[in-house]
Amino acid sequence: MSSKHFQSVKTNTLEWTHISSTNKDTVEKLRKQFAFHPLDLRDVQPPIQRPKVVVRDGYLFMILLYPVFDRASYEIHVSEVDFFISKDRLVTINTDNLAPIKTLFNSCTKKSTAKNHICISGDISQLLYAILNDLLSAVFPKLVNMQADMDVIENKVFGGFDKHLIQEILRVKMNVMNFRLAMQGHKNVMPKLVELVPEYFSIKNLKIYYDELVRDVYEVWDTVEIQKDRVEALHETNKSMIDYHTNDIIKTLTIFSVIVFPLTLLAAMFGMNVPVPFEDHAAGFWLITIIMLLGSFCMLIFFKHKKWL
């Protein structure tokens, strides 16, 4: 049974069915063709579920999440991949057309590709490892991209005040959060998979490679934790720079208003409808002006003495 969203590759040693839609018709096909557990069929549908691996009658059901980079918005979101793993059959479900799965599946349908032997002469253990390895390998470039984004932000933070920089920091911060959301479950799911999968097929010849996947998962997690701390530090640094800039503006405005205060006070006093000094003096205007300027100059000298300027 094959369609646009329901495709299969079958050899003498394995059958791989990849599904790229979880609409009602596709889920019904899954139920009729494979008789999967109703809870698992419910979990493959939206919304995104938590990562897990559970033992069912005759198969393992596994959910893993992976970060996906949107080139249009420069944002990372989370994509779910579901696995139904049995001795001679593998069913994968992903609605985001993740490139590693799509590329590997297409290679299995062609004769002259580098990874065609995995489907032609391999078994489920090799195919499962190839999928997991390709998906995890695609994660590392995203870590590099986030690191590059943080380098750019760091240069801008210490290069001078930029009122638009907070938007970039929040975007990277959200990317790191979604990345952690995707990869956090791998720390528990991958070791458990390596523990449970030998009950269905042997991974003796590939045990070292599966163990390497587990190590890579922890390496990714350690790296993203460092990036989380770094983006938090950049956020706090930029916040401090904004506060400093704001305080500097407020200080300037406050000093300006205090310096102008003597001018305003004297102008109000000499503007009263009562007799005032120099009222009848020929140079009264200039004398009053000089007194006002001297008052402002004294305030300026006082601020300089206090080192507030």
VOLOBA-970005 format. One record per residue (C-alpha): residue number from 1; residue in three letters; z, y negated, x. Coordinates in pm, whole numbers, padded with zeros to 5 digits. Last residue first. Layout:
BEGIN
SITE	NUM	ALA	Z	Y	X
...
This chain:
BEGIN
SITE	309	LEU	03468	-06542	02993
SITE	308	TRP	03815	-06422	02894
SITE	307	LYS	03930	-06466	03251
SITE	306	LYS	04246	-06651	03136
SITE	305	HIS	04147	-06945	03360
SITE	304	LYS	03793	-06931	03225
SITE	303	PHE	03924	-06941	02869
SITE	302	PHE	04140	-07246	02954
SITE	301	ILE	03848	-07423	03122
SITE	300	LEU	03638	-07374	02806
SITE	299	MET	03919	-07506	02586
SITE	298	CYS	03946	-07812	02812
SITE	297	PHE	03570	-07867	02784
SITE	296	SER	03590	-07850	02402
SITE	295	GLY	03862	-08116	02398
SITE	294	LEU	03673	-08329	02651
SITE	293	LEU	03365	-08311	02429
SITE	292	MET	03564	-08439	02129
SITE	291	ILE	03719	-08724	02333
SITE	290	ILE	03375	-08821	02466
SITE	289	THR	03231	-08831	02113
SITE	288	ILE	03520	-09047	01992
SITE	287	LEU	03458	-09292	02278
SITE	286	TRP	03085	-09291	02208
SITE	285	PHE	03130	-09376	01842
SITE	284	GLY	03390	-09643	01914
SITE	283	ALA	03172	-09833	02162
SITE	282	ALA	03200	-10165	01977
SITE	281	HIS	03557	-10094	01873
SITE	280	ASP	03639	-10154	01507
SITE	279	GLU	03723	-09794	01421
SITE	278	PHE	03843	-09721	01774
SITE	277	PRO	04165	-09572	01634
SITE	276	VAL	04169	-09479	01264
SITE	275	PRO	04226	-09672	00940
SITE	274	VAL	04210	-09440	00640
SITE	273	ASN	03919	-09275	00450
SITE	272	MET	03925	-08966	00668
SITE	271	GLY	03617	-08900	00882
SITE	270	PHE	03800	-08962	01204
SITE	269	MET	04031	-08668	01130
SITE	268	ALA	03754	-08436	01012
SITE	267	ALA	03540	-08507	01317
SITE	266	LEU	03844	-08455	01536
SITE	265	LEU	03915	-08114	01386
SITE	264	THR	03551	-07999	01390
SITE	263	LEU	03501	-08095	01750
SITE	262	PRO	03833	-07938	01848
SITE	261	PHE	03725	-07612	01673
SITE	260	VAL	03387	-07584	01850
SITE	259	ILE	03547	-07411	02146
SITE	258	VAL	03737	-07179	01911
SITE	257	SER	03418	-07085	01721
SITE	256	PHE	03230	-07015	02043
SITE	255	ILE	03515	-06803	02177
SITE	254	THR	03519	-06598	01855
SITE	253	LEU	03141	-06554	01854
SITE	252	THR	03142	-06434	02213
SITE	251	LYS	03434	-06198	02152
SITE	250	ILE	03265	-06055	01841
SITE	249	ILE	02946	-05994	02037
SITE	248	ASP	03136	-05823	02320
SITE	247	ASN	03328	-05613	02068
SITE	246	THR	03003	-05494	01916
SITE	245	HIS	02856	-05405	02255
SITE	244	TYR	03173	-05221	02355
SITE	243	ASP	03180	-05033	02025
SITE	242	ILE	02812	-04939	02064
SITE	241	MET	02872	-04821	02422
SITE	240	SER	03174	-04619	02308
SITE	239	LYS	02964	-04455	02037
SITE	238	ASN	02696	-04378	02295
SITE	237	THR	02956	-04210	02513
SITE	236	GLU	03099	-04015	02218
SITE	235	HIS	02756	-03889	02117
SITE	234	LEU	02665	-03804	02476
SITE	233	ALA	02989	-03606	02510
SITE	232	GLU	02918	-03419	02187
SITE	231	VAL	02565	-03351	02312
SITE	230	ARG	02711	-03206	02631
SITE	229	ASP	02971	-02989	02462
SITE	228	LYS	02706	-02841	02233
SITE	227	GLN	02474	-02789	02529
SITE	226	ILE	02743	-02589	02707
SITE	225	GLU	02790	-02379	02393
SITE	224	VAL	02412	-02333	02375
SITE	223	THR	02410	-02190	02726
SITE	222	ASP	02698	-01952	02665
SITE	221	TRP	02530	-01825	02347
SITE	220	VAL	02197	-01770	02519
SITE	219	GLU	02366	-01576	02800
SITE	218	TYR	02562	-01374	02545
SITE	217	VAL	02240	-01276	02369
SITE	216	ASP	02076	-01197	02703
SITE	215	ARG	02357	-00955	02785
SITE	214	VAL	02306	-00776	02453
SITE	213	LEU	01933	-00755	02514
SITE	212	GLU	02006	-00610	02859
SITE	211	ASP	02209	-00337	02694
SITE	210	TYR	01901	-00252	02486
SITE	209	TYR	01697	-00235	02805
SITE	208	ILE	01945	-00010	02985
SITE	207	LYS	01960	00218	02683
SITE	206	LEU	01581	00257	02674
SITE	205	ASN	01552	00615	02800
SITE	204	LYS	01859	00719	02601
SITE	203	ILE	01749	00534	02287
SITE	202	SER	01746	00845	02071
SITE	201	PHE	01684	00814	01699
SITE	200	TYR	01891	00783	01382
SITE	199	GLU	02250	00829	01502
SITE	198	PRO	02146	00659	01828
SITE	197	VAL	02111	00333	01626
SITE	196	LEU	02482	00283	01561
SITE	195	GLU	02625	00169	01895
SITE	194	VAL	02324	-00033	02008
SITE	193	LEU	02320	-00196	01663
SITE	192	LYS	02691	-00280	01691
SITE	191	PRO	02634	-00449	02026
SITE	190	MET	02349	-00654	01869
SITE	189	VAL	02531	-00750	01548
SITE	188	ASN	02848	-00899	01695
SITE	187	LYS	02710	-01147	01946
SITE	186	HIS	02392	-01187	01742
SITE	185	GLY	02589	-01355	01462
SITE	184	GLN	02627	-01679	01658
SITE	183	MET	02257	-01716	01730
SITE	182	ALA	02126	-01879	01413
SITE	181	LEU	02426	-02102	01340
SITE	180	ARG	02440	-02201	01707
SITE	179	PHE	02077	-02313	01694
SITE	178	ASN	02143	-02496	01367
SITE	177	MET	02430	-02687	01532
SITE	176	VAL	02226	-02759	01845
SITE	175	ASN	01941	-02895	01634
SITE	174	MET	02184	-03109	01432
SITE	173	LYS	02317	-03262	01755
SITE	172	VAL	01961	-03320	01876
SITE	171	ARG	01879	-03509	01556
SITE	170	LEU	02212	-03696	01563
SITE	169	ILE	02146	-03808	01921
SITE	168	GLU	01795	-03925	01835
SITE	167	GLN	01921	-04128	01540
SITE	166	ILE	02202	-04278	01750
SITE	165	LEU	01944	-04407	01997
SITE	164	HIS	01805	-04662	01751
SITE	163	LYS	02057	-04934	01846
SITE	162	ASP	01965	-04907	02212
SITE	161	PHE	02214	-05051	02462
SITE	160	GLY	02123	-05004	02825
SITE	159	GLY	01999	-04742	03071
SITE	158	PHE	02316	-04533	03059
SITE	157	VAL	02253	-04410	02706
SITE	156	LYS	01876	-04402	02758
SITE	155	ASN	01898	-04175	03062
SITE	154	GLU	02139	-03947	02875
SITE	153	ILE	01906	-03933	02575
SITE	152	VAL	01612	-03823	02789
SITE	151	ASP	01822	-03554	02959
SITE	150	MET	01949	-03441	02618
SITE	149	ASP	01595	-03395	02491
SITE	148	ALA	01509	-03193	02804
SITE	147	GLN	01806	-02963	02743
SITE	146	MET	01694	-02917	02383
SITE	145	ASN	01348	-02821	02506
SITE	144	VAL	01490	-02574	02760
SITE	143	LEU	01700	-02407	02490
SITE	142	LYS	01390	-02387	02272
SITE	141	PRO	01206	-02218	02560
SITE	140	PHE	01483	-01950	02566
SITE	139	VAL	01456	-01850	02199
SITE	138	ALA	01107	-01698	02223
SITE	137	SER	01248	-01431	02456
SITE	136	LEU	01490	-01330	02181
SITE	135	LEU	01212	-01267	01930
SITE	134	ASP	01001	-01083	02189
SITE	133	ASN	01296	-00865	02293
SITE	132	LEU	01392	-00781	01936
SITE	131	ILE	01035	-00686	01845
SITE	130	ALA	00975	-00483	02163
SITE	129	TYR	01311	-00306	02127
SITE	128	LEU	01231	-00204	01770
SITE	127	LEU	00889	-00075	01875
SITE	126	GLN	01028	00122	02166
SITE	125	SER	01302	00284	01955
SITE	124	ILE	01057	00347	01672
SITE	123	ASP	00823	00551	01893
SITE	122	GLY	00545	00469	02136
SITE	121	SER	00196	00611	02177
SITE	120	ILE	-00016	00398	01946
SITE	119	CYS	00236	00136	01831
SITE	118	ILE	00381	00048	02169
SITE	117	HIS	00045	00122	02334
SITE	116	ASN	-00110	-00182	02160
SITE	115	LYS	00107	-00415	02366
SITE	114	ALA	-00160	-00539	02609
SITE	113	THR	-00434	-00545	02348
SITE	112	SER	-00761	-00351	02322
SITE	111	LYS	-00723	-00136	02013
SITE	110	LYS	-00620	-00390	01754
SITE	109	THR	-00380	-00342	01461
SITE	108	CYS	-00077	-00310	01687
SITE	107	SER	-00163	-00638	01856
SITE	106	ASN	-00155	-00811	01516
SITE	105	PHE	00199	-00682	01462
SITE	104	LEU	00308	-00808	01803
SITE	103	THR	00160	-01154	01745
SITE	102	LYS	00310	-01188	01396
SITE	101	ILE	00653	-01072	01512
SITE	100	PRO	00662	-01311	01809
SITE	99	ALA	00504	-01600	01609
SITE	98	LEU	00758	-01610	01327
SITE	97	ASN	00565	-01610	01002
SITE	96	ASP	00838	-01796	00812
SITE	95	THR	00883	-01537	00535
SITE	94	ASN	01023	-01260	00754
SITE	93	ILE	01071	-00897	00655
SITE	92	THR	01056	-00598	00887
SITE	91	VAL	01025	-00234	00782
SITE	90	LEU	01050	00033	01052
SITE	89	ARG	00976	00400	00991
SITE	88	ASP	01012	00720	01193
SITE	87	LYS	01387	00761	01238
SITE	86	SER	01496	00474	01016
SITE	85	ILE	01540	00098	01050
SITE	84	PHE	01512	-00152	00765
SITE	83	PHE	01514	-00490	00941
SITE	82	ASP	01545	-00839	00791
SITE	81	VAL	01452	-01156	00980
SITE	80	GLU	01597	-01488	00865
SITE	79	SER	01477	-01826	00990
SITE	78	VAL	01703	-02119	01077
SITE	77	HIS	01591	-02476	01130
SITE	76	ILE	01527	-02679	01442
SITE	75	GLU	01396	-03035	01421
SITE	74	TYR	01119	-03215	01606
SITE	73	SER	00991	-03335	01264
SITE	72	ALA	00629	-03223	01296
SITE	71	ARG	00681	-02962	01568
SITE	70	ASP	00936	-02773	01358
SITE	69	PHE	01127	-02544	01596
SITE	68	VAL	01257	-02216	01456
SITE	67	PRO	01599	-02076	01545
SITE	66	TYR	01654	-01706	01470
SITE	65	LEU	01877	-01522	01225
SITE	64	LEU	01934	-01147	01219
SITE	63	ILE	01987	-00913	00924
SITE	62	MET	02010	-00538	00972
SITE	61	PHE	01985	-00239	00737
SITE	60	LEU	02012	00100	00900
SITE	59	TYR	01848	00403	00741
SITE	58	GLY	01893	00748	00587
SITE	57	ASP	02174	00668	00343
SITE	56	ARG	02288	00326	00451
SITE	55	VAL	02471	00197	00758
SITE	54	VAL	02515	-00180	00785
SITE	53	VAL	02408	-00443	01038
SITE	52	LYS	02495	-00808	00982
SITE	51	PRO	02379	-01167	01015
SITE	50	ARG	02479	-01385	00715
SITE	49	GLN	02226	-01436	00438
SITE	48	ILE	01960	-01705	00391
SITE	47	PRO	01911	-01792	00024
SITE	46	PRO	01676	-01636	-00064
SITE	45	GLN	01573	-01270	-00104
SITE	44	VAL	01625	-01004	00161
SITE	43	ASP	01989	-00975	00055
SITE	42	ARG	01907	-00858	-00298
SITE	41	LEU	01693	-00576	-00168
SITE	40	ASP	01980	-00478	00061
SITE	39	LEU	02226	-00472	-00229
SITE	38	PRO	01982	-00261	-00434
SITE	37	HIS	01971	00008	-00160
SITE	36	PHE	01619	00091	-00048
SITE	35	ALA	01403	00327	-00252
SITE	34	PHE	01111	00303	-00007
SITE	33	GLN	00798	00270	-00221
SITE	32	LYS	00947	00173	-00556
SITE	31	ARG	01217	-00067	-00436
SITE	30	LEU	00999	-00225	-00169
SITE	29	LYS	00717	-00275	-00416
SITE	28	GLU	00963	-00445	-00655
SITE	27	VAL	01071	-00678	-00375
SITE	26	THR	00708	-00771	-00319
SITE	25	ASP	00646	-00840	-00688
SITE	24	LYS	00956	-01062	-00721
SITE	23	ASN	00874	-01280	-00423
SITE	22	THR	01009	-01201	-00081
SITE	21	SER	00702	-01276	00126
SITE	20	SER	00592	-01198	00481
SITE	19	ILE	00640	-00821	00482
SITE	18	HIS	00579	-00603	00788
SITE	17	THR	00555	-00228	00756
SITE	16	TRP	00568	-00025	01075
SITE	15	GLU	00509	00349	01060
SITE	14	LEU	00583	00575	01353
SITE	13	THR	00492	00879	01559
SITE	12	ASN	00151	00992	01437
SITE	11	THR	00044	00635	01370
SITE	10	LYS	00084	00390	01081
SITE	9	VAL	00051	00011	01065
SITE	8	SER	00146	-00157	00740
SITE	7	GLN	00097	-00490	00564
SITE	6	PHE	00265	-00646	00260
SITE	5	HIS	00209	-01021	00235
SITE	4	LYS	-00172	-01016	00219
SITE	3	SER	-00177	-00672	00066
SITE	2	SER	-00123	-00315	00173
SITE	1	MET	00000	00000	00000
